[in-house]
Amino acid sequence: MKHFNKKDPQLEDFEAKLMEFDGHIETVNIIGANHQIGALSLKTDNVKGSLKDYINQWKETFSRELHKKAKNLLEQLSDEIKQIRIKIDKPVKDIDSLGSVMFSLEEIRKKQSDISLQFKPINEMYNLVETYFSDSMDKEEIYQKENMNKIWDQLVLKSITVRNELQGD
């Protein structure tokens, strides 16, 4: 895993590796139940089972690593959105607080397309994780993943409301 991570793997690299493991499992499945060596007949069920277990352990290790990366990106994005929400939720009492809110509104406007682009790789990572390792997410993480677009859209609407209130509309 350390060797794989040194290459700064992208989503495609994880997907290729996980598909490679599936290919190895298929190769093991092709092996017959008995292997004849001269007068000796060997049963391969235990060896096949052990090989599949070993391959599945590697597959799980790579899936966990991908999940860790996806979760980290999701948490960073969620924290960024929360921080911006906190800034625009502050009441405007003086010129400094007005400046802070205006800066936050500008930040939202600038990040609007950028944030939307960040959703796609996170969703793709989670889709791959769910394909190979579906039991790894807790309820809060599932909620964050499924609602991050909605939460961002709500923040954008909130920023429009705040801007209109500040303009006196």
GUFIBA-458788 format. One record per atom (N, C-alpha, C): atom name; residue in three letters; x, y, z. Coordinates in Angstrom, 1 decimal, decimal comma, always signed. Each point is the difference from the previous one (the first is absolute). Layout:
// residues N
{site "CA" "ALA" {X Y Z}}
...
***
This chain:
// residues 169
{site "N" "MET" {+0,8 -1,2 +0,0}}
{site "CA" "MET" {-0,8 +1,2 +0,0}}
{site "C" "MET" {+0,9 +1,3 +0,0}}
{site "N" "LYS" {+1,1 -0,1 +0,8}}
{site "CA" "LYS" {+0,9 +1,2 +0,0}}
{site "C" "LYS" {+0,6 +0,2 -1,4}}
{site "N" "HIS" {+0,4 -1,1 -0,6}}
{site "CA" "HIS" {+0,5 +0,1 -1,4}}
{site "C" "HIS" {-1,0 +0,6 -1,0}}
{site "N" "PHE" {-1,2 -0,4 +0,1}}
{site "CA" "PHE" {-1,1 +0,5 -0,8}}
{site "C" "PHE" {-0,3 +1,5 +0,2}}
{site "N" "ASN" {+0,0 +0,4 +1,3}}
{site "CA" "ASN" {-0,3 +1,4 +0,4}}
{site "C" "ASN" {+1,2 +0,9 -0,4}}
{site "N" "LYS" {+1,2 -0,5 -0,1}}
{site "CA" "LYS" {+1,1 +0,8 -0,4}}
{site "C" "LYS" {-0,2 +0,6 -1,4}}
{site "N" "LYS" {-0,7 -0,6 -0,8}}
{site "CA" "LYS" {-0,3 +0,4 -1,4}}
{site "C" "LYS" {-1,1 +1,0 -0,1}}
{site "N" "ASP" {-0,5 +0,5 +1,2}}
{site "CA" "ASP" {-1,1 +0,9 +0,0}}
{site "C" "ASP" {-1,2 -0,5 -0,9}}
{site "N" "PRO" {-0,6 -1,1 +0,4}}
{site "CA" "PRO" {-1,0 -0,6 -0,8}}
{site "C" "PRO" {-1,3 +0,8 -0,2}}
{site "N" "GLN" {-0,5 +0,0 -1,2}}
{site "CA" "GLN" {-1,3 +0,7 -0,2}}
{site "C" "GLN" {-1,1 -1,1 +0,0}}
{site "N" "LEU" {-1,2 +0,5 -0,2}}
{site "CA" "LEU" {-1,2 -0,9 +0,1}}
{site "C" "LEU" {+0,2 -1,2 -1,0}}
{site "N" "GLU" {+0,5 +0,4 -1,2}}
{site "CA" "GLU" {+0,1 -1,1 -1,1}}
{site "C" "GLU" {+1,0 -1,1 +0,5}}
{site "N" "ASP" {+1,0 +0,4 +0,7}}
{site "CA" "ASP" {+1,0 -0,9 +0,5}}
{site "C" "ASP" {-0,6 -1,0 +1,0}}
{site "N" "PHE" {-0,8 +0,5 +0,9}}
{site "CA" "PHE" {-0,7 -0,8 +0,9}}
{site "C" "PHE" {-1,0 -1,0 -0,7}}
{site "N" "GLU" {-0,7 +0,6 -1,0}}
{site "CA" "GLU" {-1,0 -0,8 -0,7}}
{site "C" "GLU" {+0,7 -1,2 -0,8}}
{site "N" "ALA" {+1,2 +0,4 -0,6}}
{site "CA" "ALA" {+0,7 -1,0 -0,7}}
{site "C" "ALA" {+0,5 -1,1 +0,9}}
{site "N" "LYS" {+0,5 +0,4 +1,2}}
{site "CA" "LYS" {+0,5 -1,0 +0,9}}
{site "C" "LYS" {-1,1 -0,9 +0,6}}
{site "N" "LEU" {-1,2 +0,6 +0,3}}
{site "CA" "LEU" {-1,1 -0,8 +0,5}}
{site "C" "LEU" {-0,5 -1,0 -1,1}}
{site "N" "MET" {+0,0 +0,5 -1,3}}
{site "CA" "MET" {-0,4 -0,9 -1,1}}
{site "C" "MET" {+1,0 -1,1 -0,2}}
{site "N" "GLU" {+1,3 +0,3 +0,3}}
{site "CA" "GLU" {+1,0 -1,0 -0,1}}
{site "C" "GLU" {-0,2 -1,1 +1,0}}
{site "N" "PHE" {-0,4 +0,4 +1,2}}
{site "CA" "PHE" {-0,3 -1,0 +1,0}}
{site "C" "PHE" {-1,2 -0,9 -0,4}}
{site "N" "ASP" {-1,0 +0,6 -0,6}}
{site "CA" "ASP" {-1,1 -0,8 -0,5}}
{site "C" "ASP" {+0,4 -0,9 -1,1}}
{site "N" "GLY" {+0,9 +0,4 -0,8}}
{site "CA" "GLY" {+0,6 -0,9 -1,0}}
{site "C" "GLY" {+0,7 -1,2 +0,6}}
{site "N" "HIS" {+0,8 +0,3 +1,1}}
{site "CA" "HIS" {+0,7 -1,1 +0,7}}
{site "C" "HIS" {-1,0 -1,0 +0,6}}
{site "N" "ILE" {-1,1 +0,5 +0,5}}
{site "CA" "ILE" {-1,0 -0,9 +0,5}}
{site "C" "ILE" {-0,6 -0,9 -1,1}}
{site "N" "GLU" {-0,3 +0,6 -1,1}}
{site "CA" "GLU" {-0,5 -0,7 -1,2}}
{site "C" "GLU" {+1,0 -1,1 -0,4}}
{site "N" "THR" {+1,3 +0,3 +0,0}}
{site "CA" "THR" {+1,0 -1,0 -0,3}}
{site "C" "THR" {+0,0 -1,1 +1,0}}
{site "N" "VAL" {-0,1 +0,3 +1,3}}
{site "CA" "VAL" {-0,1 -1,1 +1,0}}
{site "C" "VAL" {-1,2 -0,8 -0,2}}
{site "N" "ASN" {-1,1 +0,6 -0,4}}
{site "CA" "ASN" {-1,3 -0,8 -0,2}}
{site "C" "ASN" {+0,1 -0,9 -1,2}}
{site "N" "ILE" {+0,9 +0,3 -0,9}}
{site "CA" "ILE" {+0,2 -0,9 -1,2}}
{site "C" "ILE" {+0,7 -1,3 +0,4}}
{site "N" "ILE" {+0,8 +0,0 +1,0}}
{site "CA" "ILE" {+0,7 -1,1 +0,4}}
{site "C" "ILE" {-1,0 -1,2 +0,4}}
{site "N" "GLY" {+0,3 -1,1 -0,5}}
{site "CA" "GLY" {-0,9 -1,2 +0,2}}
{site "C" "GLY" {+0,0 -0,4 +1,5}}
{site "N" "ALA" {-1,0 -0,8 +0,4}}
{site "CA" "ALA" {-0,1 -0,5 +1,3}}
{site "C" "ALA" {+1,0 -1,0 +0,4}}
{site "N" "ASN" {+0,6 -0,7 -1,0}}
{site "CA" "ASN" {+1,0 -1,0 +0,2}}
{site "C" "ASN" {+1,1 +0,3 -1,0}}
{site "N" "HIS" {+1,3 -0,3 +0,4}}
{site "CA" "HIS" {+1,1 +0,2 -0,9}}
{site "C" "HIS" {+0,8 -1,3 +0,0}}
{site "N" "GLN" {+0,2 -0,6 -1,1}}
{site "CA" "GLN" {+0,6 -1,3 -0,1}}
{site "C" "GLN" {+1,5 +0,2 -0,3}}
{site "N" "ILE" {+0,8 -0,7 +0,8}}
{site "CA" "ILE" {+1,5 +0,0 -0,2}}
{site "C" "ILE" {+0,4 -1,5 +0,0}}
{site "N" "GLY" {+0,1 -0,6 -1,1}}
{site "CA" "GLY" {+0,3 -1,4 -0,1}}
{site "C" "GLY" {-1,1 -0,8 +0,7}}
{site "N" "ALA" {+0,3 -0,8 +0,9}}
{site "CA" "ALA" {-0,9 -0,8 +0,8}}
{site "C" "ALA" {-0,6 +0,8 +1,1}}
{site "N" "LEU" {+0,4 +1,2 +0,3}}
{site "CA" "LEU" {-0,4 +0,8 +1,1}}
{site "C" "LEU" {-1,1 +0,9 -0,5}}
{site "N" "SER" {-1,1 +0,0 +0,8}}
{site "CA" "SER" {-1,1 +1,0 -0,3}}
{site "C" "SER" {-0,2 +0,9 +1,1}}
{site "N" "LEU" {+0,2 +1,3 -0,2}}
{site "CA" "LEU" {+0,0 +1,0 +1,0}}
{site "C" "LEU" {-1,4 +0,8 +0,0}}
{site "N" "LYS" {-0,6 +0,1 +1,1}}
{site "CA" "LYS" {-1,2 +0,8 +0,1}}
{site "C" "LYS" {+0,4 +1,5 +0,2}}
{site "N" "THR" {-0,5 +0,9 -0,8}}
{site "CA" "THR" {+0,4 +1,4 +0,0}}
{site "C" "THR" {-0,9 +0,9 +0,7}}
{site "N" "ASP" {-1,1 -0,5 +0,6}}
{site "CA" "ASP" {-1,0 +0,9 +0,7}}
{site "C" "ASP" {+0,7 +0,8 +1,1}}
{site "N" "ASN" {+0,8 -0,6 +0,8}}
{site "CA" "ASN" {+0,6 +0,8 +1,1}}
{site "C" "ASN" {+0,9 +1,1 -0,5}}
{site "N" "VAL" {+0,8 -0,4 -1,0}}
{site "CA" "VAL" {+1,0 +1,0 -0,5}}
{site "C" "VAL" {-0,8 +1,1 -0,7}}
{site "N" "LYS" {-1,0 -0,4 -0,8}}
{site "CA" "LYS" {-0,8 +1,1 -0,7}}
{site "C" "LYS" {-0,7 +0,9 +1,1}}
{site "N" "GLY" {-0,5 -0,6 +1,0}}
{site "CA" "GLY" {-0,6 +0,8 +1,1}}
{site "C" "GLY" {+1,0 +1,0 +0,6}}
{site "N" "SER" {+1,2 -0,5 +0,3}}
{site "CA" "SER" {+1,0 +0,8 +0,6}}
{site "C" "SER" {+0,4 +1,1 -0,9}}
{site "N" "LEU" {+0,2 -0,3 -1,3}}
{site "CA" "LEU" {+0,4 +1,0 -1,0}}
{site "C" "LEU" {-1,1 +1,1 -0,1}}
{site "N" "LYS" {-1,2 -0,4 +0,0}}
{site "CA" "LYS" {-1,1 +1,0 -0,1}}
{site "C" "LYS" {+0,0 +0,9 +1,3}}
{site "N" "ASP" {+0,1 -0,7 +1,1}}
{site "CA" "ASP" {+0,1 +0,8 +1,3}}
{site "C" "ASP" {+1,1 +1,0 -0,1}}
{site "N" "TYR" {+1,2 -0,4 -0,4}}
{site "CA" "TYR" {+1,1 +0,9 -0,1}}
{site "C" "TYR" {-0,2 +1,1 -1,0}}
{site "N" "ILE" {-0,6 -0,3 -1,1}}
{site "CA" "ILE" {-0,3 +1,1 -1,0}}
{site "C" "ILE" {-1,0 +0,9 +0,5}}
{site "N" "ASN" {-1,1 -0,5 +0,7}}
{site "CA" "ASN" {-1,0 +0,9 +0,6}}
{site "C" "ASN" {+0,6 +0,9 +1,1}}
{site "N" "GLN" {+0,9 -0,5 +0,7}}
{site "CA" "GLN" {+0,7 +0,8 +1,0}}
{site "C" "GLN" {+0,7 +1,2 -0,6}}
{site "N" "TRP" {+0,7 -0,3 -1,1}}
{site "CA" "TRP" {+0,6 +1,1 -0,8}}
{site "C" "TRP" {-1,0 +1,0 -0,6}}
{site "N" "LYS" {-1,0 -0,6 -0,5}}
{site "CA" "LYS" {-1,1 +0,9 -0,6}}
{site "C" "LYS" {-0,6 +0,9 +1,1}}
{site "N" "GLU" {-0,2 -0,6 +1,2}}
{site "CA" "GLU" {-0,6 +0,8 +1,1}}
{site "C" "GLU" {+1,0 +1,0 +0,4}}
{site "N" "THR" {+1,3 -0,3 +0,1}}
{site "CA" "THR" {+1,0 +1,0 +0,3}}
{site "C" "THR" {+0,0 +1,2 -0,9}}
{site "N" "PHE" {+0,0 -0,3 -1,3}}
{site "CA" "PHE" {-0,1 +1,1 -1,0}}
{site "C" "PHE" {-1,3 +0,8 +0,1}}
{site "N" "SER" {-1,1 -0,7 +0,2}}
{site "CA" "SER" {-1,3 +0,7 +0,2}}
{site "C" "SER" {+0,0 +0,9 +1,2}}
{site "N" "ARG" {+0,6 -0,5 +1,1}}
{site "CA" "ARG" {+0,1 +0,8 +1,2}}
{site "C" "ARG" {+0,8 +1,3 -0,2}}
{site "N" "GLU" {+1,1 -0,2 -0,7}}
{site "CA" "GLU" {+0,8 +1,2 -0,3}}
{site "C" "GLU" {-0,7 +1,0 -0,9}}
{site "N" "LEU" {-0,7 -0,5 -1,0}}
{site "CA" "LEU" {-0,8 +0,9 -0,8}}
{site "C" "LEU" {-1,1 +0,7 +0,8}}
{site "N" "HIS" {-0,7 -0,8 +0,9}}
{site "CA" "HIS" {-1,0 +0,6 +0,8}}
{site "C" "HIS" {+0,6 +1,1 +0,9}}
{site "N" "LYS" {+1,2 -0,3 +0,6}}
{site "CA" "LYS" {+0,6 +1,0 +0,8}}
{site "C" "LYS" {+0,2 +1,3 -0,8}}
{site "N" "LYS" {+0,5 -0,1 -1,2}}
{site "CA" "LYS" {+0,2 +1,2 -0,8}}
{site "C" "LYS" {-1,3 +0,7 -0,3}}
{site "N" "ALA" {-1,0 -0,7 -0,4}}
{site "CA" "ALA" {-1,3 +0,5 -0,3}}
{site "C" "ALA" {-0,6 +0,7 +1,2}}
{site "N" "LYS" {+0,1 -0,6 +1,2}}
{site "CA" "LYS" {-0,5 +0,5 +1,2}}
{site "C" "LYS" {+0,7 +1,3 +0,4}}
{site "N" "ASN" {+1,3 +0,0 -0,2}}
{site "CA" "ASN" {+0,8 +1,2 +0,3}}
{site "C" "ASN" {-0,4 +1,2 -0,9}}
{site "N" "LEU" {-0,2 -0,3 -1,3}}
{site "CA" "LEU" {-0,5 +1,1 -0,9}}
{site "C" "LEU" {-1,4 +0,5 +0,3}}
{site "N" "LEU" {-0,8 -0,9 +0,4}}
{site "CA" "LEU" {-1,4 +0,3 +0,4}}
{site "C" "LEU" {+0,0 +0,9 +1,2}}
{site "N" "GLU" {+0,8 -0,4 +1,0}}
{site "CA" "GLU" {+0,1 +0,8 +1,3}}
{site "C" "GLU" {+0,6 +1,4 -0,3}}
{site "N" "GLN" {+1,0 +0,1 -0,8}}
{site "CA" "GLN" {+0,6 +1,3 -0,4}}
{site "C" "GLN" {-1,1 +0,9 -0,6}}
{site "N" "LEU" {-0,7 -0,6 -1,0}}
{site "CA" "LEU" {-1,0 +0,8 -0,7}}
{site "C" "LEU" {-1,1 +0,4 +1,0}}
{site "N" "SER" {-0,5 -0,9 +0,8}}
{site "CA" "SER" {-1,0 +0,3 +1,0}}
{site "C" "SER" {+0,4 +1,0 +1,0}}
{site "N" "ASP" {+1,2 +0,0 +0,4}}
{site "CA" "ASP" {+0,6 +1,0 +0,9}}
{site "C" "ASP" {+0,0 +1,3 -0,6}}
{site "N" "GLU" {+0,5 +0,1 -1,3}}
{site "CA" "GLU" {+0,0 +1,2 -0,7}}
{site "C" "GLU" {-1,3 +0,7 -0,1}}
{site "N" "ILE" {-1,0 -0,9 -0,4}}
{site "CA" "ILE" {-1,4 +0,6 -0,1}}
{site "C" "ILE" {-0,5 +0,4 +1,4}}
{site "N" "LYS" {+0,3 -0,7 +1,0}}
{site "CA" "LYS" {-0,5 +0,4 +1,4}}
{site "C" "LYS" {+0,7 +1,3 +0,4}}
{site "N" "GLN" {+1,3 +0,2 -0,3}}
{site "CA" "GLN" {+0,6 +1,2 +0,4}}
{site "C" "GLN" {-0,5 +1,2 -0,8}}
{site "N" "ILE" {-0,4 -0,2 -1,2}}
{site "CA" "ILE" {-0,6 +1,1 -0,8}}
{site "C" "ILE" {-1,4 +0,4 +0,6}}
{site "N" "ARG" {-0,7 -1,1 +0,3}}
{site "CA" "ARG" {-1,4 +0,2 +0,6}}
{site "C" "ARG" {+0,1 +0,8 +1,3}}
{site "N" "ILE" {+1,0 -0,3 +0,8}}
{site "CA" "ILE" {+0,2 +0,7 +1,3}}
{site "C" "ILE" {+0,2 +1,5 -0,3}}
{site "N" "LYS" {+0,8 +0,2 -1,0}}
{site "CA" "LYS" {+0,4 +1,4 -0,3}}
{site "C" "LYS" {-1,2 +0,8 -0,5}}
{site "N" "ILE" {-0,9 -0,6 -0,8}}
{site "CA" "ILE" {-1,1 +0,8 -0,5}}
{site "C" "ILE" {-1,2 +0,0 +1,0}}
{site "N" "ASP" {+0,0 -0,8 +1,0}}
{site "CA" "ASP" {-1,0 +0,0 +1,0}}
{site "C" "ASP" {+0,2 +1,0 +1,1}}
{site "N" "LYS" {+1,2 +0,6 +0,0}}
{site "CA" "LYS" {+0,3 +1,0 +1,0}}
{site "C" "LYS" {-0,8 +1,2 -0,2}}
{site "N" "PRO" {-0,6 +0,6 +1,1}}
{site "CA" "PRO" {-0,8 +1,2 -0,2}}
{site "C" "PRO" {+0,9 +1,2 -0,3}}
{site "N" "VAL" {-0,5 +0,9 -0,9}}
{site "CA" "VAL" {+0,8 +1,2 -0,3}}
{site "C" "VAL" {-0,3 +1,1 +1,0}}
{site "N" "LYS" {+1,0 +0,3 +0,8}}
{site "CA" "LYS" {-0,1 +1,0 +1,1}}
{site "C" "LYS" {+0,8 +1,2 -0,3}}
{site "N" "ASP" {+1,1 -0,2 -0,7}}
{site "CA" "ASP" {+0,8 +1,2 -0,3}}
{site "C" "ASP" {+0,7 -0,2 -1,3}}
{site "N" "ILE" {+0,9 +0,9 -0,4}}
{site "CA" "ILE" {+0,7 +0,0 -1,3}}
{site "C" "ILE" {+0,8 -1,3 -0,1}}
{site "N" "ASP" {+0,7 -0,4 +1,0}}
{site "CA" "ASP" {+0,8 -1,2 +0,0}}
{site "C" "ASP" {-0,8 -1,3 -0,3}}
{site "N" "SER" {-1,1 -0,1 +0,7}}
{site "CA" "SER" {-0,8 -1,2 -0,2}}
{site "C" "SER" {-0,7 +0,1 -1,4}}
{site "N" "LEU" {-0,3 +1,2 -0,5}}
{site "CA" "LEU" {-0,5 +0,1 -1,4}}
{site "C" "LEU" {+1,1 -0,4 -1,0}}
{site "N" "GLY" {+1,2 +0,4 +0,2}}
{site "CA" "GLY" {+1,1 -0,4 -0,8}}
{site "C" "GLY" {+0,2 -1,5 +0,0}}
{site "N" "SER" {-0,1 -0,6 +1,1}}
{site "CA" "SER" {+0,2 -1,5 +0,1}}
{site "C" "SER" {-1,1 -0,7 -0,7}}
{site "N" "VAL" {-1,2 +0,4 +0,1}}
{site "CA" "VAL" {-1,1 -0,6 -0,7}}
{site "C" "VAL" {+0,1 +0,2 -1,5}}
{site "N" "MET" {+0,4 +1,2 -0,4}}
{site "CA" "MET" {+0,1 +0,3 -1,4}}
{site "C" "MET" {+1,2 -0,8 -0,6}}
{site "N" "PHE" {+1,0 -0,2 +0,7}}
{site "CA" "PHE" {+1,1 -0,8 -0,4}}
{site "C" "PHE" {-0,4 -1,5 -0,2}}
{site "N" "SER" {-0,9 -0,4 +0,9}}
{site "CA" "SER" {-0,5 -1,4 -0,1}}
{site "C" "SER" {-0,9 -0,2 -1,2}}
{site "N" "LEU" {-0,8 +1,0 -0,2}}
{site "CA" "LEU" {-0,9 +0,0 -1,2}}
{site "C" "LEU" {+0,8 -0,1 -1,3}}
{site "N" "GLU" {+1,1 +0,8 +0,0}}
{site "CA" "GLU" {+0,9 +0,0 -1,2}}
{site "C" "GLU" {+0,6 -1,4 -0,1}}
{site "N" "GLU" {+0,5 -0,6 +1,1}}
{site "CA" "GLU" {+0,6 -1,3 +0,0}}
{site "C" "GLU" {-1,0 -1,0 -0,5}}
{site "N" "ILE" {-1,2 +0,0 +0,3}}
{site "CA" "ILE" {-1,0 -0,9 -0,5}}
{site "C" "ILE" {-0,1 +0,1 -1,5}}
{site "N" "ARG" {-0,2 +1,3 -0,5}}
{site "CA" "ARG" {-0,1 +0,2 -1,4}}
{site "C" "ARG" {+1,2 -0,5 -0,8}}
{site "N" "LYS" {+1,2 +0,2 +0,5}}
{site "CA" "LYS" {+1,2 -0,5 -0,6}}
{site "C" "LYS" {+0,1 -1,5 +0,0}}
{site "N" "LYS" {-0,4 -0,6 +1,1}}
{site "CA" "LYS" {+0,1 -1,5 +0,1}}
{site "C" "LYS" {-1,2 -0,8 -0,6}}
{site "N" "GLN" {-1,0 +0,7 -0,4}}
{site "CA" "GLN" {-1,2 -0,7 -0,4}}
{site "C" "GLN" {+0,3 -1,1 -1,1}}
{site "N" "SER" {+0,7 +0,3 -1,0}}
{site "CA" "SER" {+0,3 -1,0 -1,0}}
{site "C" "SER" {+1,1 -1,0 +0,5}}
{site "N" "ASP" {+1,0 +0,5 +0,7}}
{site "CA" "ASP" {+1,0 -0,8 +0,5}}
{site "C" "ASP" {-0,5 -1,1 +1,0}}
{site "N" "ILE" {-0,9 +0,4 +0,9}}
{site "CA" "ILE" {-0,5 -1,0 +0,9}}
{site "C" "ILE" {-0,8 -1,0 -0,7}}
{site "N" "SER" {-0,8 +0,4 -1,0}}
{site "CA" "SER" {-0,8 -1,0 -0,8}}
{site "C" "SER" {+0,9 -1,0 -0,7}}
{site "N" "LEU" {+1,2 +0,4 -0,4}}
{site "CA" "LEU" {+1,0 -0,9 -0,6}}
{site "C" "LEU" {+0,6 -0,9 +1,0}}
{site "N" "GLN" {+0,1 +0,4 +1,2}}
{site "CA" "GLN" {+0,6 -0,9 +1,0}}
{site "C" "GLN" {-1,0 -1,1 +0,4}}
{site "N" "PHE" {-1,3 +0,2 -0,2}}
{site "CA" "PHE" {-0,9 -1,1 +0,4}}
{site "C" "PHE" {+0,2 -1,2 -0,9}}
{site "N" "LYS" {+0,3 +0,1 -1,3}}
{site "CA" "LYS" {+0,0 -1,1 -0,9}}
{site "C" "LYS" {+1,1 -1,0 +0,4}}
{site "N" "PRO" {+1,3 +0,4 +0,3}}
{site "CA" "PRO" {+0,9 -1,1 +0,3}}
{site "C" "PRO" {-0,3 -0,7 +1,4}}
{site "N" "ILE" {-0,6 +0,8 +0,9}}
{site "CA" "ILE" {-0,4 -0,6 +1,3}}
{site "C" "ILE" {-1,1 -1,1 -0,3}}
{site "N" "ASN" {-1,0 +0,4 -0,8}}
{site "CA" "ASN" {-1,0 -1,0 -0,3}}
{site "C" "ASN" {+0,5 -1,2 -0,7}}
{site "N" "GLU" {+0,9 +0,2 -0,9}}
{site "CA" "GLU" {+0,6 -1,1 -0,8}}
{site "C" "GLU" {+0,8 -0,9 +1,0}}
{site "N" "MET" {+0,8 +0,6 +0,9}}
{site "CA" "MET" {+0,7 -0,8 +1,0}}
{site "C" "MET" {-0,9 -0,9 +0,8}}
{site "N" "TYR" {-1,1 +0,7 +0,5}}
{site "CA" "TYR" {-1,0 -0,7 +0,8}}
{site "C" "TYR" {-0,7 -1,1 -0,8}}
{site "N" "ASN" {-0,3 +0,2 -1,2}}
{site "CA" "ASN" {-0,6 -1,0 -0,9}}
{site "C" "ASN" {+0,9 -1,2 -0,1}}
{site "N" "LEU" {+1,3 +0,2 -0,2}}
{site "CA" "LEU" {+0,9 -1,1 -0,1}}
{site "C" "LEU" {+0,2 -0,7 +1,4}}
{site "N" "VAL" {+0,0 +0,7 +1,0}}
{site "CA" "VAL" {+0,1 -0,6 +1,4}}
{site "C" "VAL" {-1,3 -0,8 +0,2}}
{site "N" "GLU" {-1,1 +0,5 -0,3}}
{site "CA" "GLU" {-1,3 -0,8 +0,2}}
{site "C" "GLU" {+0,0 -1,2 -0,9}}
{site "N" "THR" {+0,6 +0,0 -1,1}}
{site "CA" "THR" {+0,1 -1,2 -0,9}}
{site "C" "THR" {+0,8 -1,1 +0,6}}
{site "N" "TYR" {+1,1 +0,4 +0,6}}
{site "CA" "TYR" {+0,9 -1,1 +0,5}}
{site "C" "TYR" {+0,0 -0,1 +1,5}}
{site "N" "PHE" {-0,5 +0,9 +0,8}}
{site "CA" "PHE" {+0,1 +0,0 +1,4}}
{site "C" "PHE" {-1,2 +0,8 +0,6}}
{site "N" "SER" {-1,1 -0,6 -0,1}}
{site "CA" "SER" {-1,2 +0,8 +0,4}}
{site "C" "SER" {-0,3 +0,2 +1,4}}
{site "N" "ASP" {+0,6 -0,8 +0,9}}
{site "CA" "ASP" {-0,4 +0,1 +1,4}}
{site "C" "ASP" {+0,9 +0,9 +0,8}}
{site "N" "SER" {+0,6 +1,0 -0,6}}
{site "CA" "SER" {+1,0 +0,8 +0,7}}
{site "C" "SER" {-0,4 +1,3 +0,5}}
{site "N" "MET" {-1,3 +0,5 -0,3}}
{site "CA" "MET" {-0,4 +1,3 +0,3}}
{site "C" "MET" {-1,0 +0,1 +1,2}}
{site "N" "ASP" {+0,2 +1,0 +0,8}}
{site "CA" "ASP" {-1,0 +0,2 +1,1}}
{site "C" "ASP" {-1,1 +0,9 -0,5}}
{site "N" "LYS" {-1,0 +0,1 +0,8}}
{site "CA" "LYS" {-1,2 +0,8 -0,4}}
{site "C" "LYS" {+0,3 +1,4 -0,4}}
{site "N" "GLU" {+0,8 +0,7 +0,9}}
{site "CA" "GLU" {+0,3 +1,4 -0,3}}
{site "C" "GLU" {+0,8 +0,2 -1,3}}
{site "N" "GLU" {+0,9 -0,9 -0,3}}
{site "CA" "GLU" {+0,8 +0,1 -1,2}}
{site "C" "GLU" {-1,0 -0,2 -1,2}}
{site "N" "ILE" {-0,9 -1,0 +0,1}}
{site "CA" "ILE" {-0,9 -0,2 -1,1}}
{site "C" "ILE" {-0,9 +1,2 -0,2}}
{site "N" "TYR" {-0,4 +0,6 +1,1}}
{site "CA" "TYR" {-0,9 +1,2 -0,1}}
{site "C" "TYR" {+0,8 +1,2 -0,7}}
{site "N" "GLN" {+1,3 +0,2 +0,4}}
{site "CA" "GLN" {+0,8 +1,0 -0,6}}
{site "C" "GLN" {+0,2 -0,2 -1,4}}
{site "N" "LYS" {+0,3 -1,2 -0,4}}
{site "CA" "LYS" {+0,2 -0,4 -1,4}}
{site "C" "LYS" {-1,2 +0,3 -0,9}}
{site "N" "GLU" {-1,1 -0,5 +0,5}}
{site "CA" "GLU" {-1,3 +0,1 -0,7}}
{site "C" "GLU" {-0,5 +1,4 -0,1}}
{site "N" "ASN" {+0,3 +0,9 +1,0}}
{site "CA" "ASN" {-0,6 +1,3 +0,1}}
{site "C" "ASN" {+1,0 +1,2 -0,3}}
{site "N" "MET" {+1,2 -0,3 -0,4}}
{site "CA" "MET" {+0,9 +1,1 -0,1}}
{site "C" "MET" {-0,4 +1,0 -1,1}}
{site "N" "ASN" {-0,5 -0,5 -1,1}}
{site "CA" "ASN" {-0,5 +0,9 -1,0}}
{site "C" "ASN" {-1,2 +0,9 +0,5}}
{site "N" "LYS" {-0,9 -0,6 +0,7}}
{site "CA" "LYS" {-1,1 +0,7 +0,6}}
{site "C" "LYS" {+0,5 +1,0 +1,0}}
{site "N" "ILE" {+0,9 -0,4 +0,9}}
{site "CA" "ILE" {+0,5 +1,0 +1,0}}
{site "C" "ILE" {+0,7 +1,2 -0,7}}
{site "N" "TRP" {+0,8 -0,3 -1,0}}
{site "CA" "TRP" {+0,6 +1,1 -0,8}}
{site "C" "TRP" {-1,0 +0,9 -0,6}}
{site "N" "ASP" {-1,1 -0,6 -0,6}}
{site "CA" "ASP" {-1,0 +0,8 -0,7}}
{site "C" "ASP" {-0,7 +0,8 +1,0}}
{site "N" "GLN" {-0,3 -0,5 +1,2}}
{site "CA" "GLN" {-0,6 +0,8 +1,1}}
{site "C" "GLN" {+0,8 +1,2 +0,4}}
{site "N" "LEU" {+1,4 -0,3 +0,1}}
{site "CA" "LEU" {+0,9 +1,1 +0,3}}
{site "C" "LEU" {+0,0 +1,1 -1,0}}
{site "N" "VAL" {-0,1 -0,4 -1,3}}
{site "CA" "VAL" {+0,0 +1,0 -1,1}}
{site "C" "VAL" {-1,3 +0,8 +0,1}}
{site "N" "LEU" {-1,2 -0,7 +0,3}}
{site "CA" "LEU" {-1,2 +0,8 +0,2}}
{site "C" "LEU" {+0,0 +0,9 +1,2}}
{site "N" "LYS" {+0,6 -0,5 +1,0}}
{site "CA" "LYS" {+0,2 +0,8 +1,2}}
{site "C" "LYS" {+0,8 +1,3 -0,3}}
{site "N" "SER" {+1,1 -0,2 -0,8}}
{site "CA" "SER" {+0,8 +1,1 -0,3}}
{site "C" "SER" {-0,8 +1,1 -0,8}}
{site "N" "ILE" {-0,8 -0,5 -0,9}}
{site "CA" "ILE" {-0,8 +0,9 -0,8}}
{site "C" "ILE" {-1,0 +0,8 +0,9}}
{site "N" "THR" {-0,6 -0,7 +1,0}}
{site "CA" "THR" {-0,9 +0,6 +0,9}}
{site "C" "THR" {+0,8 +1,1 +0,8}}
{site "N" "VAL" {+1,1 -0,4 +0,6}}
{site "CA" "VAL" {+0,8 +1,0 +0,8}}
{site "C" "VAL" {+0,4 +1,2 -0,9}}
{site "N" "ARG" {+0,4 -0,3 -1,2}}
{site "CA" "ARG" {+0,4 +1,1 -0,9}}
{site "C" "ARG" {-1,1 +1,0 -0,2}}
{site "N" "ASN" {-1,2 -0,6 -0,3}}
{site "CA" "ASN" {-1,2 +0,8 -0,2}}
{site "C" "ASN" {-0,4 +0,8 +1,2}}
{site "N" "GLU" {+0,2 -0,6 +1,2}}
{site "CA" "GLU" {-0,3 +0,7 +1,3}}
{site "C" "GLU" {+0,9 +1,2 +0,1}}
{site "N" "LEU" {+1,3 -0,3 -0,3}}
{site "CA" "LEU" {+1,0 +1,1 +0,2}}
{site "C" "LEU" {-0,2 +1,1 -1,0}}
{site "N" "GLN" {-0,5 -0,3 -1,2}}
{site "CA" "GLN" {-0,3 +1,0 -1,0}}
{site "C" "GLN" {-1,3 +0,7 +0,3}}
{site "N" "GLY" {-0,8 -0,5 +0,9}}
{site "CA" "GLY" {-1,3 +0,6 +0,3}}
{site "C" "GLY" {-1,1 -0,3 -0,9}}
{site "N" "ASP" {+0,2 -1,1 -0,8}}
{site "CA" "ASP" {-1,1 -0,5 -0,9}}
{site "C" "ASP" {-1,1 -0,7 +0,7}}
***
